[in-house]
Amino acid sequence: MRDNVQFTYCKTLMTADCITYERLALARYTSYDPENRVLAVEQVTYRDDADGHTEFQCQVTAALNFGIDVAVMSFYDLDHFPFLEHIVTK
């Protein structure tokens, strides 16, 4: 596992066209090989419902625990995700 795992959270502005897509968040995961070179990048869009909320917090937390960098964009403040907020602010 990498020692310098990065977490970036960006709150974005909600516009009228965004409401129709029912997006909770977009997360980009970046993993690295043993020489610290980018190995893979995956982008996931989570739905704004109970399952999407749970999946988002669980997958982001797991990625960080495994040394995968995570960048998130969401219309919500970080405190909308209390479990994730606790993990990244401790």
Backbone as JSON, one array per atom type, in Angstrom:
{
  "sequence": "MRDNVQFTYCKTLMTADCITYERLALARYTSYDPENRVLAVEQVTYRDDADGHTEFQCQVTAALNFGIDVAVMSFYDLDHFPFLEHIVTK",
  "N": [[0.84, -1.19, 0.0], [0.43, 2.28, -0.7], [2.03, 5.09, 0.86], [1.28, 7.73, 0.61], [-1.54, 8.36, 0.04], [-4.02, 9.98, -1.84], [-6.83, 12.09, -1.38], [-9.36, 13.88, -2.85], [-11.87, 16.27, -2.72], [-14.48, 17.83, -4.33], [-16.94, 20.19, -4.27], [-19.59, 20.8, -6.36], [-21.56, 23.09, -8.33], [-25.08, 22.86, -8.53], [-27.04, 22.58, -11.36], [-29.96, 23.18, -13.42], [-30.13, 21.15, -15.42], [-28.68, 19.11, -14.26], [-30.21, 18.01, -12.24], [-32.0, 16.27, -13.42], [-30.49, 14.04, -13.95], [-30.03, 12.72, -11.58], [-27.68, 12.38, -9.96], [-25.51, 11.42, -7.43], [-22.77, 11.51, -6.86], [-19.6, 11.71, -8.52], [-16.88, 9.67, -8.85], [-13.41, 9.3, -9.2], [-11.04, 6.86, -9.5], [-7.66, 6.1, -8.94], [-5.12, 3.88, -9.4], [-1.86, 2.5, -8.62], [1.26, 1.08, -9.73], [3.94, -0.97, -8.24], [6.17, 0.7, -8.65], [5.17, 3.18, -8.46], [3.85, 4.15, -10.7], [1.11, 5.11, -12.75], [-1.38, 2.73, -12.85], [-4.05, 2.06, -13.34], [-7.11, 3.79, -14.12], [-10.29, 4.53, -13.05], [-13.61, 5.59, -13.47], [-16.55, 6.33, -11.75], [-20.0, 6.86, -11.62], [-22.33, 7.65, -9.22], [-25.65, 6.92, -8.26], [-28.24, 9.05, -6.97], [-29.62, 7.84, -4.59], [-30.67, 5.6, -1.93], [-29.19, 3.17, -2.17], [-27.1, 4.0, -3.89], [-25.86, 5.9, -2.28], [-24.88, 4.36, -0.12], [-23.22, 2.56, -1.51], [-21.38, 4.36, -2.66], [-20.06, 5.53, -0.36], [-18.95, 3.19, 0.79], [-17.31, 2.13, -1.3], [-15.49, 4.23, -1.82], [-14.23, 4.48, 0.67], [-13.09, 1.89, 0.91], [-11.32, 1.93, -1.28], [-9.51, 3.98, -0.51], [-8.43, 2.76, 1.77], [-7.02, 0.71, 0.58], [-4.98, 2.02, -0.68], [-5.54, 3.47, -2.97], [-5.86, 6.33, -4.92], [-8.39, 8.84, -4.68], [-10.67, 10.94, -6.29], [-13.33, 13.14, -5.95], [-16.39, 14.47, -7.15], [-19.22, 16.27, -6.28], [-22.6, 17.41, -5.73], [-23.21, 17.8, -3.18], [-22.23, 18.81, 0.16], [-19.33, 17.62, 1.93], [-20.07, 16.75, 4.48], [-22.49, 15.56, 4.08], [-22.05, 12.95, 3.78], [-21.52, 11.22, 6.28], [-20.02, 8.96, 7.26], [-17.89, 8.7, 5.46], [-16.81, 11.28, 5.71], [-15.87, 11.15, 8.33], [-13.83, 9.23, 8.05], [-11.96, 10.49, 6.3], [-11.25, 12.8, 7.64], [-10.1, 12.17, 10.03]],
  "CA": [[0.0, 0.0, 0.0], [1.17, 3.54, -0.78], [1.99, 5.93, 2.07], [0.75, 9.07, 0.32], [-2.83, 8.24, -0.64], [-4.63, 11.29, -2.04], [-8.28, 12.22, -1.46], [-9.76, 15.22, -3.25], [-13.33, 16.4, -2.75], [-14.9, 19.09, -4.92], [-18.38, 20.43, -4.31], [-19.92, 21.5, -7.58], [-22.85, 23.76, -8.34], [-26.16, 22.13, -9.18], [-27.79, 23.33, -12.36], [-31.25, 22.55, -13.73], [-29.96, 19.91, -16.17], [-28.08, 18.09, -13.39], [-31.25, 17.41, -11.41], [-32.63, 15.17, -14.15], [-29.6, 12.87, -13.97], [-30.07, 12.1, -10.25], [-26.32, 11.96, -9.61], [-25.04, 11.69, -6.07], [-21.36, 11.88, -6.95], [-18.75, 11.08, -9.5], [-15.6, 9.39, -8.22], [-12.35, 8.79, -10.07], [-10.1, 6.05, -8.73], [-6.39, 5.92, -9.63], [-4.24, 2.93, -8.72], [-0.47, 2.61, -9.04], [2.07, -0.14, -9.63], [4.95, -0.84, -7.17], [7.11, 1.79, -8.94], [4.38, 4.41, -8.34], [3.35, 4.58, -12.0], [-0.33, 4.88, -12.85], [-1.71, 1.4, -13.35], [-5.42, 2.08, -13.86], [-8.0, 4.87, -13.71], [-11.69, 4.16, -13.25], [-14.54, 6.64, -13.07], [-17.85, 5.77, -11.42], [-21.05, 7.81, -11.26], [-23.24, 7.03, -8.26], [-27.02, 7.45, -8.28], [-28.67, 9.74, -5.76], [-30.63, 7.08, -3.87], [-30.1, 4.94, -0.75], [-28.15, 2.23, -2.59], [-25.96, 4.75, -4.4], [-25.23, 6.54, -1.13], [-24.14, 3.31, 0.59], [-22.17, 2.08, -2.41], [-20.38, 5.42, -2.77], [-19.23, 5.61, 0.85], [-18.2, 1.94, 0.96], [-16.26, 1.98, -2.31], [-14.46, 5.25, -1.62], [-13.49, 4.1, 1.88], [-12.28, 0.72, 0.59], [-10.23, 2.36, -2.16], [-8.51, 4.7, 0.3], [-7.78, 1.78, 2.64], [-6.14, -0.1, -0.25], [-3.94, 2.84, -1.27], [-5.97, 3.99, -4.26], [-6.24, 7.74, -4.87], [-9.8, 9.08, -5.01], [-11.11, 12.32, -6.52], [-14.79, 13.12, -5.95], [-17.17, 15.67, -7.42], [-20.6, 16.07, -5.85], [-23.37, 18.62, -5.45], [-23.38, 17.84, -1.73], [-21.07, 19.03, 1.03], [-18.76, 16.38, 2.44], [-20.79, 16.29, 5.67], [-23.66, 14.77, 3.64], [-21.56, 11.57, 3.83], [-20.87, 11.23, 7.58], [-19.01, 7.91, 7.43], [-16.73, 9.1, 4.65], [-16.22, 12.47, 6.32], [-15.11, 10.7, 9.5], [-12.62, 8.54, 7.57], [-10.97, 11.39, 5.67], [-10.86, 13.92, 8.51], [-9.49, 11.71, 11.29]],
  "C": [[0.88, 1.25, 0.0], [1.0, 4.34, 0.5], [1.28, 7.26, 1.83], [-0.54, 9.01, -0.49], [-3.5, 9.61, -0.67], [-6.16, 11.18, -2.09], [-8.6, 13.66, -1.78], [-11.27, 15.25, -3.34], [-13.69, 17.79, -3.28], [-16.42, 19.17, -4.92], [-18.64, 21.27, -5.55], [-21.28, 22.15, -7.46], [-23.88, 22.92, -9.08], [-26.89, 23.06, -10.15], [-29.06, 22.56, -12.71], [-31.08, 21.23, -14.49], [-29.36, 18.79, -15.34], [-29.14, 17.35, -12.58], [-31.86, 16.2, -12.12], [-31.77, 13.92, -14.18], [-29.53, 12.14, -12.64], [-28.7, 11.55, -9.84], [-26.0, 12.37, -8.18], [-23.61, 12.23, -6.13], [-20.71, 11.16, -8.11], [-17.4, 10.88, -8.81], [-14.63, 8.83, -9.26], [-11.3, 8.12, -9.19], [-8.83, 5.85, -9.56], [-5.51, 5.0, -8.8], [-2.86, 2.96, -9.38], [0.24, 1.27, -8.91], [3.13, 0.06, -8.54], [5.98, 0.27, -7.4], [6.4, 3.15, -8.92], [3.97, 5.0, -9.68], [1.86, 4.27, -12.06], [-0.58, 3.53, -13.52], [-3.1, 1.39, -13.99], [-6.17, 3.29, -13.32], [-9.42, 4.41, -14.03], [-12.56, 5.29, -12.74], [-15.91, 6.01, -12.89], [-18.8, 6.91, -11.07], [-22.06, 7.08, -10.38], [-24.59, 7.72, -8.31], [-27.37, 8.06, -6.93], [-29.88, 9.02, -5.15], [-29.93, 6.34, -2.73], [-28.98, 3.97, -1.13], [-26.9, 2.94, -3.1], [-25.16, 5.4, -3.29], [-24.34, 5.53, -0.39], [-22.96, 2.83, -0.24], [-21.03, 3.1, -2.52], [-19.47, 5.46, -1.55], [-18.38, 4.36, 1.05], [-17.05, 1.82, -0.03], [-15.15, 3.01, -2.16], [-13.6, 4.88, -0.41], [-12.58, 2.91, 1.61], [-11.09, 1.1, -0.28], [-9.13, 3.06, -1.38], [-7.74, 3.74, 1.19], [-6.8, 0.9, 1.87], [-5.09, 0.72, -1.0], [-4.27, 3.4, -2.63], [-6.38, 5.45, -4.07], [-7.69, 7.89, -5.31], [-10.03, 10.58, -5.18], [-12.62, 12.27, -6.69], [-15.32, 14.49, -6.34], [-18.61, 15.36, -7.04], [-21.27, 17.42, -5.65], [-23.52, 18.83, -3.95], [-22.09, 18.2, -1.01], [-20.57, 17.69, 1.54], [-19.52, 15.86, 3.65], [-22.11, 15.58, 5.34], [-23.34, 13.28, 3.7], [-20.81, 11.37, 5.15], [-19.79, 10.17, 7.77], [-17.74, 8.27, 6.68], [-16.03, 10.31, 5.26], [-15.37, 12.08, 7.53], [-13.79, 10.05, 9.09], [-11.56, 9.51, 7.08], [-10.55, 12.56, 6.56], [-10.21, 13.48, 9.81], [-7.99, 11.81, 11.26]]
}
